[in-house]
Amino acid sequence: MSFEGSKQTAPSSTPRTARAWIEPAIETLIRICGFSAIVFVVMIFFFVFSSGADFMLHRLDMRQFLTSTEWYPTSVSNKRYGTLALFVGTLSVTGLAMAVAVPFGLGAAVFLSEFTHGKTKEALKIVIEVLAAIPSVVWGFVGLVIMNPLIIRLFDAPIGINVLNGGIILGLMSVPIVVSIGEDALKAVPDSYREASLALGATRWQTAYKVLFPAARSGLLAAVLLGVGRAIGETMAVLMATGHAVQIPHGVLDSVRTLTATIAAELGETARGGDHFQALFAIGVYLFVITLIVNLTADLLVRGFRNR
């Protein structure tokens, strides 16, 4: 008589023991990843602020820095560090970029989410992803080599690297972000909303305009503001496409210089630790503050829409 198999092996406690330390380890790793973003932002801000703190706190006239249009950091007798023209140039290019990116981006998001299916949708998404992957310096070449002579020919402008050129280039660069986030926001709207609207006799466009847009407005607003952040922070494309002239523009055909382009163009030519060097880091702090204001405004608006 065989007794093989009559003895039952006690269940091993190894899997349970492994689970006991693996789960806390994974949870700790997730927490570290979550807090790392905050740590990195704080460290970057500390680096930028500390690099220009001595000049900002002791020698920089903050009123002149914010309200003057004169940027002459290399003057021998009278150095001036006014950023108003740079700030207005940044706003003008960003505003025109959003005028291009918002209608095209939201329109493409609605088209992808509601009017396309199958291979057409996948092909369009691939094209948009490729558009997002184009390096900014290549966009700068497009503005310099293609848009520049085109603007001169169409508008009889003396020079084609100006606000219009930079705004169109930045708008095209911001479109993929607006499309991606906007499509996700529209997809998040429950299908019951669409079905109810179509059952009441609304067309697909009426459903998108009257039902989906109000339901997804917080996500669409986030998409627009992320596009704004993309445009404000861009450097190389605007450096090559806007003309790099320190002046307040009176029209879209005027050349301008942005805050980011100023840092990119001048940082490599300054003496490390000098006033000019630290003034550029002061501009970096200025950009941090602008970005913080944009993000806080976006957060407040999104919360307001959600509370409604």
C-alpha positions in Angstrom: 0.0 0.0 0.0 1.5 3.3 -1.1 1.4 6.2 1.2 2.7 8.7 -1.4 0.7 11.9 -1.5 -0.9 11.1 1.8 1.1 13.7 3.5 0.1 17.3 2.8 2.8 19.9 2.7 2.2 22.9 4.9 1.7 26.1 2.8 4.8 28.1 2.6 4.9 31.4 4.3 7.4 32.8 1.8 4.9 34.5 -0.5 3.2 36.1 2.5 6.5 37.2 4.0 7.6 38.6 0.6 4.3 40.5 0.2 4.8 41.9 3.7 7.9 43.9 2.7 7.3 44.3 -1.0 4.1 46.3 -0.6 5.5 48.8 1.9 8.6 49.2 -0.3 6.5 50.0 -3.4 4.4 52.4 -1.4 7.5 54.2 -0.2 8.9 54.4 -3.7 5.6 55.9 -4.9 5.7 58.5 -2.2 9.3 59.3 -3.0 8.4 59.8 -6.7 5.5 62.0 -5.7 7.5 64.3 -3.4 10.5 64.3 -5.8 8.7 66.7 -8.2 8.3 69.2 -5.3 11.9 68.8 -4.2 13.2 69.3 -7.8 11.1 72.5 -8.3 12.3 73.9 -4.9 15.9 73.1 -5.7 15.8 74.7 -9.1 14.2 77.8 -7.7 16.8 77.9 -4.9 19.6 77.6 -7.5 18.2 80.4 -9.7 17.4 82.7 -6.8 20.8 82.1 -5.1 22.7 82.8 -8.3 21.2 86.3 -8.5 20.3 87.0 -4.9 23.3 89.3 -4.2 22.5 91.6 -7.1 18.7 91.5 -6.6 18.8 92.3 -2.9 21.6 94.9 -2.9 22.2 96.5 -6.3 19.1 96.0 -8.4 16.6 98.8 -8.7 13.4 96.7 -8.7 11.2 99.6 -9.9 13.5 100.1 -12.9 13.7 96.4 -13.5 9.9 96.0 -13.8 8.9 99.4 -15.4 11.8 100.5 -17.6 12.1 99.6 -21.3 15.9 100.1 -21.4 17.9 97.0 -21.3 21.6 98.0 -21.5 23.5 95.6 -19.2 26.8 96.1 -21.0 26.9 99.9 -21.0 30.2 101.3 -19.7 28.8 104.4 -18.0 25.2 103.7 -17.3 24.0 100.2 -17.0 20.2 99.7 -17.2 18.3 96.6 -16.4 14.7 97.3 -17.5 12.6 94.3 -18.5 9.3 95.9 -19.4 9.9 95.6 -23.2 11.0 92.0 -22.7 7.9 91.3 -20.7 5.6 92.9 -23.3 7.4 91.1 -26.1 6.8 87.8 -24.2 3.1 88.6 -23.7 2.6 89.7 -27.4 4.2 86.6 -28.8 2.4 84.3 -26.3 -1.0 86.0 -27.0 -0.7 85.6 -30.7 0.5 82.0 -30.2 -2.7 81.2 -28.2 -4.8 82.9 -30.8 -3.4 80.3 -33.2 -3.2 77.3 -30.9 -6.5 77.4 -29.1 -8.9 77.3 -32.0 -6.8 74.8 -34.0 -6.0 72.7 -30.9 -9.5 72.5 -29.5 -11.0 72.0 -33.0 -8.6 69.1 -33.6 -9.4 67.6 -30.1 -13.1 67.6 -30.9 -12.5 66.1 -34.3 -10.3 63.3 -32.9 -12.7 62.6 -30.0 -16.1 62.8 -31.7 -15.8 62.7 -35.5 -13.1 60.2 -36.3 -12.6 56.4 -35.7 -10.3 53.6 -36.6 -7.3 54.1 -38.8 -8.0 57.7 -39.5 -8.0 58.6 -35.8 -4.8 56.6 -35.2 -3.0 58.2 -38.2 -4.0 61.7 -37.0 -2.8 61.0 -33.5 0.6 59.8 -34.8 0.9 63.0 -36.9 0.2 65.1 -33.8 2.7 63.2 -31.8 5.4 63.7 -34.5 4.5 67.4 -34.5 5.2 67.5 -30.8 8.5 65.7 -31.2 10.0 68.3 -33.6 12.9 70.1 -31.8 12.4 73.8 -31.1 15.6 74.7 -33.1 14.0 73.1 -36.2 10.9 75.3 -35.6 13.3 78.2 -35.4 14.7 77.3 -38.8 11.2 77.1 -40.2 10.5 80.6 -38.9 13.8 82.0 -40.2 14.0 80.3 -43.6 10.4 79.8 -44.6 8.2 82.2 -42.6 10.6 85.2 -42.9 10.5 85.6 -46.7 6.8 84.7 -46.8 5.8 87.4 -44.3 8.0 90.0 -46.2 6.3 89.0 -49.5 2.7 88.9 -48.2 2.7 91.9 -45.9 5.4 94.1 -47.5 7.2 94.1 -44.2 10.8 95.3 -43.9 11.7 92.1 -42.0 9.9 88.9 -41.5 11.2 87.9 -38.1 8.8 89.6 -35.8 5.8 89.0 -33.5 3.7 87.4 -36.3 6.5 85.0 -37.2 7.2 84.0 -33.6 3.4 83.8 -32.7 2.7 81.4 -35.6 5.6 79.2 -34.8 4.8 79.1 -31.1 1.2 78.5 -31.8 2.1 75.4 -34.0 4.4 74.2 -31.2 1.6 74.5 -28.6 -1.1 72.8 -30.7 0.0 69.2 -29.8 -0.3 69.9 -26.1 -3.8 71.5 -26.5 -4.9 68.6 -28.7 -3.7 65.9 -26.3 -5.0 67.3 -23.1 -8.3 68.5 -24.8 -9.0 65.1 -26.2 -8.5 63.4 -22.8 -10.9 65.9 -21.3 -13.5 65.2 -23.9 -13.1 61.5 -23.5 -13.7 61.8 -19.8 -17.2 63.0 -20.4 -19.6 60.1 -19.8 -21.2 58.6 -22.9 -24.6 59.0 -21.4 -24.3 62.8 -22.0 -23.8 62.1 -25.7 -26.5 59.6 -26.0 -29.0 61.8 -24.2 -28.2 64.8 -26.4 -28.5 62.7 -29.7 -31.7 61.1 -28.4 -33.2 64.6 -28.0 -32.5 65.3 -31.7 -29.2 67.3 -31.4 -26.6 67.0 -34.1 -23.1 65.8 -33.4 -21.8 69.4 -33.6 -24.5 70.7 -31.3 -23.7 67.9 -28.9 -20.0 68.9 -28.9 -20.7 72.6 -28.5 -23.7 72.5 -26.1 -23.0 69.4 -24.0 -19.3 68.3 -24.2 -17.7 71.7 -24.0 -19.5 72.7 -20.8 -19.0 69.3 -19.3 -15.2 69.2 -20.0 -14.5 72.9 -19.6 -12.1 72.4 -16.6 -10.0 70.0 -18.6 -10.1 72.2 -21.7 -9.1 75.2 -19.7 -6.2 73.2 -18.3 -5.2 72.3 -21.9 -5.2 76.0 -22.9 -3.1 77.1 -19.9 -0.6 74.3 -20.4 -0.3 75.7 -23.9 0.3 79.1 -22.5 3.1 77.7 -20.2 4.6 76.0 -23.3 4.7 79.3 -25.2 6.0 81.4 -22.3 8.9 79.0 -21.6 10.0 78.4 -25.2 13.5 79.8 -26.0 15.2 78.8 -29.2 12.3 79.2 -31.6 11.5 82.7 -30.4 15.2 83.6 -30.4 15.4 82.8 -34.1 11.9 84.0 -35.2 11.1 87.2 -33.4 14.0 89.5 -34.4 15.5 90.0 -31.0 14.9 93.7 -30.8 14.4 95.3 -27.3 11.3 97.4 -27.9 7.6 97.5 -27.1 5.8 96.3 -30.3 3.1 98.5 -31.8 1.9 95.8 -34.3 2.5 92.2 -35.2 5.1 93.1 -37.8 7.4 94.6 -35.2 10.4 92.7 -34.0 10.6 91.9 -30.2 12.7 90.1 -27.7 11.4 87.8 -25.0 12.6 87.1 -21.5 13.7 83.5 -22.3 15.5 84.5 -25.5 17.4 87.2 -23.6 18.7 84.6 -21.1 19.6 82.2 -23.9 21.4 84.9 -26.0 23.4 86.6 -23.3 24.2 84.1 -20.6 27.1 82.6 -22.5 28.7 86.0 -23.1 28.8 87.3 -19.5 31.4 87.1 -16.8 30.3 84.5 -14.2 29.2 86.2 -11.0 29.0 89.7 -12.5 26.0 92.0 -12.3 25.0 91.2 -15.9 25.2 87.5 -15.1 23.1 87.9 -12.0 20.6 90.1 -13.8 19.9 87.2 -16.1 19.2 85.0 -13.2 16.9 87.7 -11.9 15.0 87.3 -15.1 14.8 83.6 -14.4 13.2 84.4 -11.0 10.8 86.7 -12.9 9.8 83.9 -15.2 9.3 81.6 -12.2 6.9 84.2 -10.7 5.0 84.5 -14.0 4.7 80.8 -14.3 3.5 80.5 -10.7 0.8 83.1 -11.3 -0.4 81.3 -14.5 -0.6 78.0 -12.6 -2.4 79.4 -9.6 -4.9 81.2 -11.9 -5.5 77.9 -13.7 -6.0 76.1 -10.5 -8.5 78.6 -9.2 -10.4 78.7 -12.4 -10.6 74.9 -12.7 -11.8 74.7 -9.1 -14.4 77.4 -9.7 -15.7 75.5 -12.8 -15.8 72.2 -10.8 -17.7 73.8 -8.0 -20.4 75.0 -10.4 
